[in-house]
């Protein structure tokens, strides 16, 4: 009984994790970490220029 419960529980938790991963919005956009870093740097530079 305990074996069936533990196997069932792990499968349910894996299914929930898969469900949450598949429905993330950022999976629809392929952006490399380098491009993301560059965007952040550009935004920070614009803020510094705007404040000066």
DSSP file (Angstrom, degrees, kcal/mol; ACC not computed):
  #  RESIDUE AA STRUCTURE BP1 BP2  ACC     N-H-->O    O-->H-N    N-H-->O    O-->H-N    TCO  KAPPA ALPHA  PHI   PSI    X-CA   Y-CA   Z-CA
    1    1 A X     >        0   0    0      0, 0.0     4,-2.1     0, 0.0     5,-0.1   0.000 360.0 360.0 360.0 -46.2    0.0    0.0    0.0
    2    2 A X  H  >  +     0   0    0      1,-0.2     4,-2.6     2,-0.2     5,-0.2   0.881 360.0  54.5 -66.2 -37.5    2.8    2.5    0.9
    3    3 A X  H  > S+     0   0    0      1,-0.2     4,-2.3     2,-0.2     5,-0.2   0.927 109.0  47.2 -62.5 -44.8    4.7    1.6   -2.2
    4    4 A X  H  > S+     0   0    0      1,-0.2     4,-2.5     2,-0.2    -1,-0.2   0.893 112.6  50.4 -64.0 -39.4    1.7    2.3   -4.4
    5    5 A X  H  X S+     0   0    0     -4,-2.1     4,-2.8     2,-0.2    -2,-0.2   0.933 111.5  46.8 -64.4 -45.8    1.1    5.6   -2.6
    6    6 A X  H  X S+     0   0    0     -4,-2.6     4,-2.1     2,-0.2    -2,-0.2   0.894 114.5  46.8 -67.3 -38.7    4.7    6.7   -3.0
    7    7 A X  H  X S+     0   0    0     -4,-2.3     4,-2.0    -5,-0.2    -1,-0.2   0.923 114.8  47.1 -66.7 -43.5    4.9    5.8   -6.7
    8    8 A X  H  X S+     0   0    0     -4,-2.5     4,-2.3    -5,-0.2    -2,-0.2   0.907 111.3  51.5 -63.6 -41.6    1.6    7.5   -7.3
    9    9 A X  H  X S+     0   0    0     -4,-2.8     4,-2.5     1,-0.2    -2,-0.2   0.922 110.1  47.9 -63.0 -45.2    2.6   10.6   -5.4
   10   10 A X  H  X S+     0   0    0     -4,-2.1     4,-2.3     1,-0.2    -1,-0.2   0.892 112.0  50.2 -65.2 -38.0    5.9   11.0   -7.3
   11   11 A X  H  X S+     0   0    0     -4,-2.0     4,-2.2     2,-0.2    -1,-0.2   0.893 110.8  49.1 -66.8 -38.6    4.1   10.6  -10.6
   12   12 A X  H  X S+     0   0    0     -4,-2.3     4,-2.3     2,-0.2    -2,-0.2   0.919 111.5  49.2 -66.2 -42.6    1.5   13.2   -9.7
   13   13 A X  H  X S+     0   0    0     -4,-2.5     4,-2.2     1,-0.2    -2,-0.2   0.895 111.3  49.3 -64.8 -39.2    4.2   15.7   -8.6
   14   14 A X  H  X S+     0   0    0     -4,-2.3     4,-2.5     2,-0.2    -1,-0.2   0.893 110.1  51.5 -64.7 -39.2    6.1   15.1  -11.9
   15   15 A X  H  X S+     0   0    0     -4,-2.2     4,-2.5     2,-0.2    -2,-0.2   0.895 109.8  49.4 -64.7 -39.8    2.9   15.6  -13.9
   16   16 A X  H  X S+     0   0    0     -4,-2.3     4,-2.4     2,-0.2    -2,-0.2   0.915 111.3  49.3 -64.6 -42.9    2.3   18.9  -12.0
   17   17 A X  H  X S+     0   0    0     -4,-2.2     4,-2.2     2,-0.2    -2,-0.2   0.920 112.5  47.5 -62.8 -43.6    5.9   20.1  -12.7
   18   18 A X  H  X S+     0   0    0     -4,-2.5     4,-2.5     2,-0.2    -2,-0.2   0.915 110.7  52.1 -63.0 -43.6    5.5   19.2  -16.4
   19   19 A X  H  X S+     0   0    0     -4,-2.5     4,-1.2     1,-0.2    -2,-0.2   0.919 111.4  46.6 -58.1 -46.1    2.2   21.0  -16.6
   20   20 A X  H  < S+     0   0    0     -4,-2.4    -1,-0.2     1,-0.2    -2,-0.2   0.872 112.6  50.1 -67.4 -36.5    3.6   24.1  -15.0
   21   21 A X  H >< S+     0   0    0     -4,-2.2     3,-1.2     1,-0.2    -2,-0.2   0.896 108.4  52.2 -68.0 -40.0    6.7   24.1  -17.3
   22   22 A X  H 3< S+     0   0    0     -4,-2.5    -1,-0.2     1,-0.3    -2,-0.2   0.782 109.1  49.7 -69.2 -26.5    4.7   23.6  -20.5
   23   23 A X  T 3< S+     0   0    0     -4,-1.2     2,-0.3    -5,-0.2    -1,-0.3   0.125  78.9 123.8-103.2  21.7    2.4   26.6  -19.8
   24   24 A X    X   -     0   0    0     -3,-1.2     3,-0.9     1,-0.1     4,-0.2  -0.618  58.8-139.7 -78.8 141.6    5.1   29.2  -19.0
   25   25 A X  G >  S+     0   0    0     -2,-0.3     3,-1.6     1,-0.2     4,-0.3   0.831  97.4  63.2 -70.3 -32.6    5.0   32.3  -21.2
   26   26 A X  G >  S+     0   0    0      1,-0.3     3,-0.6     2,-0.2    -1,-0.2   0.584  86.4  73.6 -74.2  -6.1    8.7   32.5  -21.6
   27   27 A X  G <  S+     0   0    0     -3,-0.9    -1,-0.3     1,-0.2    -2,-0.2   0.692  88.8  61.9 -75.1 -17.3    8.8   29.2  -23.4
   28   28 A X  G <  S+     0   0    0     -3,-1.6     2,-0.5    -4,-0.2    -1,-0.2   0.624  99.3  61.3 -82.0 -12.6    7.3   30.9  -26.4
   29   29 A X  S <  S-     0   0    0     -3,-0.6     2,-0.9    -4,-0.3    -1,-0.1  -0.961  71.0-151.5-120.8 122.7   10.3   33.3  -26.9
   30   30 A X        +     0   0    0     -2,-0.5     2,-0.4     2,-0.0    -3,-0.1  -0.806  29.3 160.6 -96.2 105.3   13.7   32.0  -27.5
   31   31 A X        -     0   0    0     -2,-0.9     2,-0.1    -5,-0.2    -2,-0.1  -0.990  33.8-131.8-126.3 127.5   16.2   34.6  -26.1
   32   32 A X     >  -     0   0    0     -2,-0.4     4,-2.2     1,-0.1     5,-0.2  -0.408  23.4-116.8 -74.1 154.3   19.8   33.7  -25.4
   33   33 A X  H  > S+     0   0    0      1,-0.2     4,-2.5     2,-0.2     5,-0.2   0.854 116.5  56.6 -58.1 -34.2   21.2   34.6  -22.0
   34   34 A X  H  > S+     0   0    0      2,-0.2     4,-2.4     1,-0.2    -1,-0.2   0.925 107.5  46.6 -64.5 -44.1   23.7   36.9  -23.8
   35   35 A X  H  > S+     0   0    0      2,-0.2     4,-2.4     1,-0.2    -2,-0.2   0.896 112.4  50.8 -64.9 -39.3   20.8   38.9  -25.5
   36   36 A X  H  X S+     0   0    0     -4,-2.2     4,-2.0     2,-0.2    -2,-0.2   0.915 111.2  48.0 -63.7 -42.9   18.9   39.1  -22.2
   37   37 A X  H  X S+     0   0    0     -4,-2.5     4,-2.3     1,-0.2    -2,-0.2   0.908 110.9  51.4 -62.8 -42.0   22.1   40.5  -20.5
   38   38 A X  H  X S+     0   0    0     -4,-2.4     4,-2.6     1,-0.2    -2,-0.2   0.893 107.7  52.0 -64.6 -39.9   22.6   43.0  -23.3
   39   39 A X  H  X S+     0   0    0     -4,-2.4     4,-2.5     2,-0.2    -1,-0.2   0.915 109.9  49.3 -61.3 -42.4   19.1   44.2  -23.1
   40   40 A X  H  X S+     0   0    0     -4,-2.0     4,-2.2     1,-0.2    -2,-0.2   0.907 111.2  49.3 -64.0 -40.6   19.5   44.8  -19.3
   41   41 A X  H  X S+     0   0    0     -4,-2.3     4,-2.3     2,-0.2    -2,-0.2   0.910 111.2  49.5 -64.8 -41.6   22.7   46.6  -19.9
   42   42 A X  H  X S+     0   0    0     -4,-2.6     4,-2.2     2,-0.2    -2,-0.2   0.908 111.1  49.3 -63.2 -42.6   21.1   48.8  -22.6
   43   43 A X  H  X S+     0   0    0     -4,-2.5     4,-2.1     1,-0.2    -1,-0.2   0.896 111.2  49.6 -64.3 -39.6   18.2   49.7  -20.3
   44   44 A X  H  X S+     0   0    0     -4,-2.2     4,-2.2     1,-0.2    -1,-0.2   0.894 110.3  50.7 -66.0 -39.3   20.6   50.6  -17.5
   45   45 A X  H  X S+     0   0    0     -4,-2.3     4,-2.1     2,-0.2    -2,-0.2   0.890 109.4  50.7 -65.7 -39.1   22.6   52.8  -19.8
   46   46 A X  H  X S+     0   0    0     -4,-2.2     4,-2.2     2,-0.2    -1,-0.2   0.896 109.7  50.8 -65.4 -39.1   19.4   54.6  -20.9
   47   47 A X  H  X S+     0   0    0     -4,-2.1     4,-2.0     1,-0.2    -2,-0.2   0.913 110.1  49.5 -64.8 -41.0   18.4   55.2  -17.3
   48   48 A X  H  X S+     0   0    0     -4,-2.2     4,-1.4     1,-0.2    -2,-0.2   0.892 112.3  47.6 -65.4 -38.8   21.8   56.6  -16.5
   49   49 A X  H  < S+     0   0    0     -4,-2.1    -1,-0.2     1,-0.2    -2,-0.2   0.863 111.6  50.9 -69.8 -35.0   21.7   58.9  -19.5
   50   50 A X  H  < S+     0   0    0     -4,-2.2    -2,-0.2     1,-0.2    -1,-0.2   0.840 110.6  48.5 -70.3 -33.5   18.1   60.0  -18.6
   51   51 A X  H  <        0   0    0     -4,-2.0    -1,-0.2     1,-0.2    -2,-0.2   0.781 360.0 360.0 -77.2 -27.5   19.1   60.8  -15.0
   52   52 A X     <        0   0    0     -4,-1.4    -1,-0.2    -5,-0.2    -2,-0.2   0.487 360.0 360.0 -77.4 360.0   22.2   62.9  -16.0
